[in-house]
Amino acid sequence: MTGKPYRQNSIRSLPTFDSHVLETYLDDQRELKNKVYSMFRGRPDLLPETVEGLSKEEHRSLVRRQLIALLEAGFNPLDFFSHDVRKYFYLGECLALVDLSLTVKSGVQYSLWGGSVVNLGTEMHRKKYFDDIASFRLPGCFAMTELKHGSNVAALQTEAVLDLMTDEWVIHTPDDGAIKWWIGNAADDGRAASVFARLKIPDTSSTHPVPGSGHLRPQVQLIDHGVHAFIVPLRDASGSLLPGIEIKDCGYKVGLNGVDNGAVRFTHVRVPRTNLLDRFGTVDKGGCYSSPLTSQARRFAATLGELTGGRVGLCCSSVSLLKGAMTIAIRYTSHREQFGPPDSPEIAVLDYQSSQTKLIPMLASCYALHFSKNFLVKQYSEMKKTRDPHLVEEVHALSAGLKAYVTHFTANALSVCRESCGGHGYAAVNRLGMMRSDHDIFQTFEGDNTVLLQQVSALLLKQYKSQFKGAPLTSSYRFLGQLLASSLPSNPLVTYDTDIRHLRDPVFLTSALEYRTARTLFTLSLRLRKHRAKLGAFHAWNQCLNHTLNLANAYIESVVYKCFLKAVEECLDPDCRRSLKALSDLYALRCIESDMLFRNEDYIAPAKAKAMQRLMVDLCSELRGVAPALVDAFAIPDHILRAPIGLSNSTGASDVYKEYLLAAGFDVV
Ligand SMILES: Cc1cc2nc3c(=O)[nH]c(=O)nc-3n(C[C@H](O)[C@H](O)[C@H](O)COP(=O)(O)OP(=O)(O)OC[C@H]3O[C@@H](n4cnc5c(N)ncnc54)[C@H](O)[C@@H]3O)c2cc1C
């Protein structure tokens, strides 16, 4: 479908292109997608019109059946996760459009529960559990968060104390604040969990006075080795809770009600010593702790580092959902007509400048984020193969930063898509509301976005500091060195240049975005140093926190733009490339134009800012005609998208209502 745009001025449209050509360029794993979606085509019972009227029990049962149907059809997510992560993340993208609860349930089982066993355990754990986790015979949980501690994982209070006599860990919740909370798969299905608890070993050498006796008697003190993961069985094969395990349902949530989140309390639960997932630290029969990593902090970082896969998965499914919402909004607004010149037909909603400037830059970001998440998946998969420590650090920062950036963007975009579709966007059957509610928590779980962005900035600051100590910057950060070394000049020729060729020149756009990162890093480091002397490190950081978040965003946007630019350069079809180039220009211009830093630092003069604003409006107008083809290239089949107002088979303004009327129960000829 193409939706013929109404032309109101002399701005030229971009040449149309075959959306299949672009689809092929965007997606080299279509075969897997086709298989997954054709499995669902054959199972309409797994694809209800909407899940909004379902009780949580009905929704959970649906999601369980969907997951089992996938396994029965031969898809093995845990096998993908262990041997071909690209396929694993791609499957998550596909499932996100079926039902986000399904992606999350699958993520809990395979990436969190399965991933913790595979990545934090040893070959022994892998052998023992892999097949049962893969087949869902052993549904499991990832039990990290507690009632009183979510982001601050180092402060978790659940205890795992070694009983030297029985060679067992005693897992215990010391107080209500340490009850594990929000644990996915716990309320109904989970038969076991990776429980994050403080590993404590008796220090048999210690002697202490017995109070009041005046005598010395050996009394056991515990040595706390920090947070580790332990496999703890929760339910028996019949689903009954095991002794010492108490689980409550977290109840209805704002979205994702197909996932059974629960709260778990442990009362002196005994598990064998070998249930410690001990890749980064082990304990022998005599209670002796050993680790290849020298400090507790390094062990903790290594443990958390193994969990980056979850964040990569969230980026992928968030981008997938964004594509779904963009598809609905662009198709619908291309056909929905309201008002028009006197004695003339009404015009499409997408022909209004306000709609274009809302939706088309979002479409540009959607493409930018598509290429960036591909880059992240590539880097992650490379890191898994090579274990190169530089890459580990880089992927950690990239996954943290992109997860925060992508999910924040998508959360806002879902609202704008709903609003752009007016009242009909609010009908549950059109799915935008459900997408918005389900996705919202992506900004919080697997690391709260505000907390994750700080990790990105901390890494940039570390790179910046190590440069002064003579250490070379790793390849991804080399641009910082060049910009910082040249003391960040703002070139007057650049400041005042309003020529369109210059404004659309990737050299200008790249250097502007890099300048912003380097400048923000430079000023942040000065401010931190100044405040640290008076306030100490913690309060100095807090004093500069917004600055810190700006730095992370600036860095991520420059990475995203670079990924986009590379994709434009590598696209061989000239018509597709022209549209991609316009989208990439729009993406970068918007990042630059919306940031006051460029004007405050005299990098961009007011006249240039105005020229950029005009150019962005023009680019939106140029792209309006190809916008439907740009969403068609996402190639989401109608039976998966399911929103009656956003289907591909409506080819004109009257058709767009047909499916919707049918969904409401009207007969349509
Ligand atoms: C539906 C759902 C499913 C979940 N599934 C699981 C699961 O399966 N397993 C599991 O272990 N956990 C799970 N979680 C928990 C989730 O990972 C946590 O909610 C998340 O880590 C955030 O922690 P918190 O809720 O304690 O928020 P908090 O850390 O208390 O954050 C509250 C606010 O404080 C701000 N804040 C916190 N620290 C800082 C800081 N240093 N600087 C600035 N601002 C800060 C945050 O930005 C946020 O706005 C789930 C949560 C939900 C809602």
The ligand as an ORCA input file, in Angstrom:
! r2SCAN-3c Opt
* xyz 0 1
  C       6.846     -6.552     35.901
  C       8.159     -6.704     36.566
  C       8.907     -7.840     36.377
  C      10.131     -8.024     37.038
  N      10.797     -9.209     36.935
  C      11.865     -9.443     37.745
  C      12.469    -10.739     37.805
  O      12.047    -11.675     37.125
  N      13.525    -10.924     38.641
  C      14.024     -9.900     39.400
  O      14.991    -10.130     40.111
  N      13.482     -8.665     39.357
  C      12.406     -8.412     38.571
  N      11.824     -7.172     38.545
  C      12.386     -6.109     39.369
  C      13.085     -5.033     38.568
  O      14.264     -5.532     38.034
  C      13.282     -3.824     39.476
  O      12.007     -3.247     39.654
  C      14.269     -2.826     38.910
  O      15.573     -3.326     38.984
  C      14.214     -1.474     39.621
  O      14.347     -1.626     40.983
  P      13.267     -0.971     41.976
  O      11.915     -1.363     41.541
  O      13.690     -1.324     43.341
  O      13.397      0.566     41.741
  P      14.325      1.578     42.559
  O      15.736      1.203     42.429
  O      13.799      1.776     43.936
  O      14.055      2.884     41.712
  C      13.022      3.851     42.046
  C      13.399      5.182     41.431
  O      14.628      5.616     42.004
  C      15.537      6.012     41.020
  N      16.896      5.653     41.431
  C      17.323      4.519     42.036
  N      18.648      4.553     42.199
  C      19.086      5.717     41.683
  C      20.360      6.314     41.504
  N      21.485      5.718     41.909
  N      20.425      7.496     40.885
  C      19.307      8.122     40.463
  N      18.079      7.603     40.585
  C      17.961      6.416     41.179
  C      15.151      5.213     39.772
  O      15.526      5.904     38.589
  C      13.642      5.106     39.912
  O      13.047      6.203     39.279
  C      10.627     -6.986     37.873
  C       9.887     -5.812     38.028
  C       8.653     -5.683     37.438
  C       7.840     -4.463     37.714
*
